[in-house]
Amino acid sequence: MGEITQFVAMPFDWTSDGLVAGEPYKCASPSSAIDRAKGYWQVLGHAGAVAFVRTGYPATKTTVLRTFGNVPKDLPI
């Protein structure tokens, strides 16, 4: 079985508890994950967003592709 790779964009919003992660969105490619994350932040007005890639099953390695706006330093991914 080949290695599974998922490209994901995830928004962040301010709440009374601080920055909270939104629903992750699976994308078709690294560039689409980056574009989606940028849209979450710039167009839809979230506090920030991150694009990342997960490799393996279960996810064994996570690599951040790009961050936009306010995201926690210790990302919950």
PLY file of the C-alpha trace (Angstrom):
ply
format ascii 1.0
element vertex 77
property float x
property float y
property float z
element edge 76
property int vertex1
property int vertex2
end_header
0.00 0.00 0.00
1.35 3.44 -0.96
1.81 6.30 1.41
-1.22 8.54 1.92
-0.77 12.31 1.55
-3.41 14.87 2.51
-3.23 18.60 1.80
-5.24 20.58 4.33
-6.28 24.19 4.98
-7.56 25.16 8.43
-8.88 28.54 9.67
-8.43 30.04 13.15
-10.78 32.42 14.95
-10.63 34.48 18.13
-12.93 33.37 20.96
-12.99 34.02 24.69
-10.56 31.06 24.96
-8.08 32.66 22.53
-7.32 31.36 19.04
-9.40 28.30 18.19
-8.98 26.04 15.16
-11.86 25.72 12.73
-12.87 22.78 10.57
-9.98 21.44 8.46
-10.64 21.31 4.70
-8.97 18.65 2.52
-7.55 19.99 -0.75
-6.34 18.40 -3.99
-2.82 19.87 -4.05
-0.38 21.96 -2.02
-1.19 25.09 -4.02
-4.93 24.65 -3.54
-4.39 24.23 0.23
-2.36 27.45 0.31
-4.96 29.30 -1.77
-7.80 28.04 0.46
-5.93 29.08 3.63
-5.23 32.52 2.16
-8.92 32.85 1.27
-9.97 31.91 4.80
-7.82 34.74 6.13
-8.12 37.44 3.43
-11.58 36.94 1.94
-13.66 35.29 4.67
-12.16 37.32 7.53
-10.88 34.60 9.85
-8.17 35.66 12.30
-5.68 33.41 10.52
-5.23 30.18 8.62
-2.67 27.50 7.94
-2.00 25.19 5.00
-0.25 21.93 5.79
0.40 18.45 4.46
-0.09 15.19 6.36
1.80 12.13 5.20
1.23 8.50 6.25
-1.64 6.58 7.75
-2.36 7.22 10.47
-0.82 10.68 9.98
2.80 10.26 10.97
4.33 13.46 9.61
2.84 16.95 9.35
4.56 19.78 7.49
3.32 23.37 7.51
3.25 24.80 4.00
2.21 28.38 4.83
0.53 30.43 7.56
-1.57 33.59 7.22
-2.58 36.08 9.91
-2.81 34.97 13.54
-2.10 31.30 14.21
-0.92 29.66 17.45
2.79 28.94 17.75
2.01 25.37 18.81
-0.37 24.40 16.01
-2.97 21.77 16.95
-2.39 19.70 13.82
0 1
1 2
2 3
3 4
4 5
5 6
6 7
7 8
8 9
9 10
10 11
11 12
12 13
13 14
14 15
15 16
16 17
17 18
18 19
19 20
20 21
21 22
22 23
23 24
24 25
25 26
26 27
27 28
28 29
29 30
30 31
31 32
32 33
33 34
34 35
35 36
36 37
37 38
38 39
39 40
40 41
41 42
42 43
43 44
44 45
45 46
46 47
47 48
48 49
49 50
50 51
51 52
52 53
53 54
54 55
55 56
56 57
57 58
58 59
59 60
60 61
61 62
62 63
63 64
64 65
65 66
66 67
67 68
68 69
69 70
70 71
71 72
72 73
73 74
74 75
75 76
